[in-house]
Amino acid sequence: MCILMATRAHPDYELILISNRDEFLARKTHATCWHNNDFVLSPYDLAKTSAEKQIFGTWSGINKEGKLATILNLKLDNEQNNMKSRSRGLLPFIFLSIHKADFEDWDNYKKFEGHYDGLKSTGDFNFFYGDVIKKQYKVIDSLGRTFDVLSSTCRKDLDSYMVVSNGKFYDSSSIPGQAWEKVKVARDSLENLVLENIESDEEKIISSCFQLASKSSLPSTISNPDVLQMVDPNVTMNTIYVPPLRRPPGDDLGASIPDGDYYGTRSQIVLLVSKDSTRVTFIERVLYSSDEDVRKYSVTSPKEEKRFKFKL
């Protein structure tokens, strides 16, 4: 189950964002690059057949006007909406592709729906998006709710930190009681990351972000490729980093396009935006991109890293 962590609490950064994408390792994707006439920077999904090169949406990205977006699957107890026809990845792709968009015209569920009539037919989602220049951020979900997030830059303010996963209890006030264990761990760890890196240089902060993205609560034997095993899918609710796990027979683990035998954290993204919202650092670490990769790479030795720096 994916996770997104973000904060505005560091004195040198408008935003620090950390994202893990948990997916089937064999799903066809393209690593982060500039696309849409070099306007959007993101990884993206591809069609299952290699003959098709069409972009099938993205899960996390930013554009040259400072709009950013990250989409996550929303896991509901009632599964009646699983057959919705539109890809979740289209939400960030559409939002990021619009030139000169005024964020205030998109900043709640109803307004977003006014620009994209496929919102109600999209698979269940939690969607974080915002404008780093205007310093405005929102979360909307497929239940039709809108949340104001990251509304304060005060380091000790709860609103300076945000953690979103695939559960329906986004609201920060619910973290102690109803949130998944990985969300609770991530929220505390994110605050510690900031406090421990107040005077750190950017490379140290980036390293700390990837360390947090790689934090596992599972026994080390599970991540040993010689003993990879099927496990209760609920363990993915308890650990930030999910090592490659063989899926139980007939279980799609909530993924929209099950593909291959192994599921886990296949990609990690760290995004840093300077305090004056003029400089962006975007890094994607591709841990695995096929089932065969589980014996070649690891969270400490990723398959590929893509790094970009640009000015807004």
N, C-alpha and C positions, 0 to 999 in steps of 0.2 A: 504494500500500500504506500503510495507516494507521500511525501511530506515537503512542506514549504516553510521556511523560517525566514523572518525579515525583521529588521530593526532600524530605527532612526536614532538610537541612543548614543552612538559613538560621536564624539565631538568633531571628528574630521570627515564624517561621511553623512550625506543626506540619506543614503540607504545602503544597507548591507543585506543581501538576499542570498539564501542557500536553498537549493532545491535538489531533491532526489527523485528520479523517475524510476518507479518499480514497475516492471513490465516483463513479458516473455522475452527472453534474450534473442530469440530468432526473428522477432518482428523487424520488418525492413524499415530502416531509418537512414537519414542523412545527417552527418555530424554538423555542428554549428557552422554557418557561413552567412555571408551577405546574399540576399536575394530580393526579389521584387525591385529590380533596378537599383540594387545596393541601398535600399531604404530600410529593410528589415534584417535584423541579425538574430538568427535562431537556428536550432536544429529543426528537422521536420520529418514527418512520417511519409513513407512511400507506399505505393500499391504493392500488394503481395506478389504480383507477377512482374518479373524484372523488365518486361517489355514496356511497361508504363512508367513514365518519369514524372507524372503529375504529383504536385505537393498535396498531401492529404491532411494538412494542418500541422500545428506545432503544439508543444506543451509549455514552452517558456521562451520568451524573447523580449527584445527591446527595439525600438526604431530610432531613426536619426533626429526625431523631434522630442525624444524623451518619454514616449509612451512605453509602458512595459506591461507584461501580462504573463500569468502562469495558471494553467488549468489542472485540476485534479478530479479524479473520479469521486463521486459521492456514493458511499455504500449505505443503502437504506435497509431497514428491517423488512419492509414491504417491497418485494422485488417486481411489482407489476410494471414498472417503467423501463425495465431492461431492454425492451424491444424498440425503443425510440430510434428513429432512422438517421438522425444527423450526428456527425462526428463531433465529439467535444473539442477536438483540435481546431475546428473551424472558428471557435470563439476568439481565442487569442490571435489567430491568423487574420481574421477580418478586422478586429480592432487595430492591430498593428499596421495593417496595410493602408489605412486611411490617411491621406496627407492633410495636414492643417486641421485636424479634428480638434474641436473644443471639448475638453474633458467634461465640462459641465453639461454637455449635451448627451453624455453617455453614463453619467455617474449614479444610476440606480437601475434596477431590473427593468422597470417599465420603459425608461429611456433607451436602454440597450435593445430592448425588444422592438422599439420603434425604428431602429436602424437595421435590425436583423430579425426577419420574421420566422427564422428557424429556431429561435431560442426554446420554445416549448416542446419542440420535437427533438431536441438534443439529449443525448444520454445524460443521466444524472451527474451533476457536477458541483464542485466548489471552484469559484473563479476569482482570482485576485488580479486586479489591474489598477493602473494609476498613471500619473503624470509627474515625473520627478522634477520638472521645472516649476510646475504649479504647486508641487508638494501635496498632492491630493491622491488618496488611495481608497479603494473600495473592495469589498468581497460581495459577490452575488452568488446565489445557488439556484439549483433547479426547483427548489420549493418556492421560488419567487421572492426570497428575502434579500435585503440589502443591508450590509454592515459597514459603518464607518470604521476605518482601521488606521493605525499609525498616525493618530491625530496630534501627538505631542512629541517634541524633541527633548523633553526633560528626561534625563538618564534614569531617574528613579520612578518614572511614571509607567504604570502598567501598559498604557496605550502605546508606549514606545516600542513594544515587542509584540510580534504576531507569529503564531504557529497555526498552520492549517494542514490537516490531513484529509482522510477520506470519510471521517465520521461526520454526522450531522450536527454535532454540538460544537460549532465553531466558537461561539461567544466566549471571550476570555474568562468571564465570571463562572463558566461551567468547568474550567480546567480541574479544580480540585476534586470534583465529584464524578463527572460523567465522561470526560475526555479519555481517549485511549492513553495507555501508559506511555507510548512513544511521544505523544504530544506533551505530557507533563515533563518528561525527561528533557525534551527539546527546549521547552520554555525556560527551565532552570539553567540548562547548559548555554543557551543563547545569551542570557544575562551575564553569566560568568565569563563567556567569551569576550563580551564588550569590556567588562570591568578589568579583565586581565590584559587587555590590549589597548588601553587608553593611550599609551605612548609608543606603541609598536609601529614599525614601518609597514608599508602595504604588503610586502611579501610575507611578513610574519602573520598578518591578519588573514591573508589568503590561505596560508598553511593551517591556521587555526580553524578556519571555516571548513576546509576539507576534512580536518580531523573530526569536527562535529558531525559532518555529513556521513562519516564512516564509523560512527559510534554504534556498536552492536551490543545488544543485550542477550544474545543467544550463545549457547555453549560453543567454544572454539571448534569442537569436533564437527559441528554442522557445516562449517565453511571449508572443511578439508575435502578436496575434490575426490579423494579415494573413498569417502564415506558419505557422499552427497545422498540425501534421502528425502523421502516424502515426509512432510510434517503437517501438523494441524495448521491450516491456513490462518487461524487466529493469531499465530505467533507474529505475523506481519503487523499486527496492531501494537506490538510491544517493543519493537526495535527500530531505531532510526535507519540504520543500514541493514538491508535484507540480503544475506548471501544467496548465491544461486541455490534454489531448492527445486527438487523434482516435484512436479505437480501431481496431486492425487488423481487417479484415473477418473475422467469425466468431470473434473472440477476446473472451471475456467478462471477461478480466483478473482472474479469480478472484472477481468480484462475485456475490452470491447472486441479485440481480435486475437483470440488465443492462437499461439503459433509456437510449435516446438515443445520440448520437454521441460525446460528449466525457466523458472521465474525468480526474479530478484531485482536488486538495484542495479540497473544497467548503465545509468548515466547520472552524473552529478554536475550541477551548475552553481558557480559562485559569481555574483554580480555586485560590483562596488560602484557607487556614484559619489563623486566628491561633494563636499558640503555646499559649494556654490553651484552645484548641478551643471557643471560644464564638462567634466571628464568622467568617462565610463570605462571600467575594466570588466570584461565578460570572459569567463573561462568555463569550458565544458570538459569534463573528464569522462570519456567513454570507457567504462570498465569492461563491458562485454557486448558483442553484437551478433553472437551465434551460440548455439549450444556447445560447439567445440571449444569455444574460448574459455570455458570454465577451468580447463586444465592448463591453460597457457597464461592467464592473467589473473589479477586479484585486485582487491580494493587498494592495496599498497603498491601494486604494479599494474596500472591501468593500460588498456590497449592503446589509447590515443588521448592526447590533450590538445584542445584548440583554445588559443588565447588571442583576445582582441582588445585593443585600446583605441578609443576615438573620442572626439570632442563633440559636444552638442551645440 
